[in-house]
């Protein structure tokens, strides 16, 4: 497992959080995430992992309950007002904007940037291995480079919570390892609280100290990643992983 440093992440508390899509089954989430923890969110497809992250980020609003970040109820705040950054599998880059401009959106939605902002962008691109590619458009980048742009944008936002929804699902093993190392480096530098939805237990084992297991719209188990991987934490997780544990 990659070693990470403690820092200035935020405590997340989900208190009797309830949600349902129209015509869908009710979901209910209850959990507490420690500041600066790195947490794998695992579970079958359709179990509610993405919905859980969207509720924390503010892209979905709960029908009941609260989302607390460092003790503040953010349940009704719009996403841009929450102390949260989110990285998606699709990178969420604008095709008509350059690498530097896509990163700059982390500081200003209008791209009215100060000299300090431009310095921060250059530093973030250098730290994510993108120096010299400032003027390229996203279509000229590899999949791994596009994810690095998304992570550079996270760097300059400096939010205490980072949510990642299967960000490396489309990457091969070598690129995936590079991205996991980069996330570990960002965490060591900023100490943010990280929740990462993933289907791959190797991602969790390599990066995450803790895990939550989601099934049928609920968090059915929480604990250390080591306990889950060793088979001690959850029978449901053991059934979900099945023979894949032998690959690790």
Buried (B, 14 or more C-beta within 10 A) or exposed (E): BBEBEEBEBBBBBBBEBBBBEEEEEEBBBBBEBBBBBBBBBBBBEBBBBBBBBBBBBBBBEBEEBBBBBBEEEBBEBEBEEBBBBBBBBEBBBEEEBBBBBBBBBBBEEEEEBEEEBEEBBBBBBEBBBBEEBBEBBBEEBEBBBBBBBBBBBBBBBBBBBBBBBBBBEBBEEEBBBBBBEBBBBBBBEBBBBBBBBBBBBBBBBBBBBBBBBBBBBBBBBBBBBBBBBEEEBBEBBEEBBEEEBEEE
